[in-house]
């Protein structure tokens, strides 16, 4: 997304969580760490989180919600471990197992196929280690796949962005026209002479 779109996304968060103890520096980090994602995707993710989270979502939560929307739910690591146990029974330590899930294959390569088949560790210990490794690798892959091509690292801000009205951004975000807010401001400005006449100023 563009710097302006990133700023708009963060402005919505600021408006939705007015009691969050976050500084302008914090929100600038949000903008930079989300800049590699698609704007419409982040918009949907933030809208979902605002409706379900009582507290300001972290950058990681926004990215994970974006990944779920874009890539679908992540695979359960214990379910993935089932591929390994099935291969152990069918192939054995002398064979070369093949897995449809490339992440399962990567985990098996790291842990060692022979060790999984004949190692001293209990199945429970191997399963726990596999699950942790698989979940970590899957999370990193999903977040990498989520980034827009050519923008794998957040871009540093090179210029100052104009000040925004977070309430107006929030109204536009949820589909309400900004004309209503503008009309309210014009009406209020029109009443200024009347107020001055009453107060004598």
Secondary structure, 3 states (H helix, E strand, C coil): CCHHHHHHHHHHHHHHCCCCCCCHHHHHHHHHHHCCCCHHHHHHHHHHHHHHCCCCCCHHHHHHHHHHHHHCCCCCHHHHHHHHHHHHHHCCCCCCCCCCCHHHHHHHHHHCHHHHHHCCCCHHHHHHHHHHHHHHHHHHHHHHHHCCCCCCCCCCCCCCCCCCCHHHHHHHHCCCCCHHHHHHHHHHHHCHHHHHHHHCC
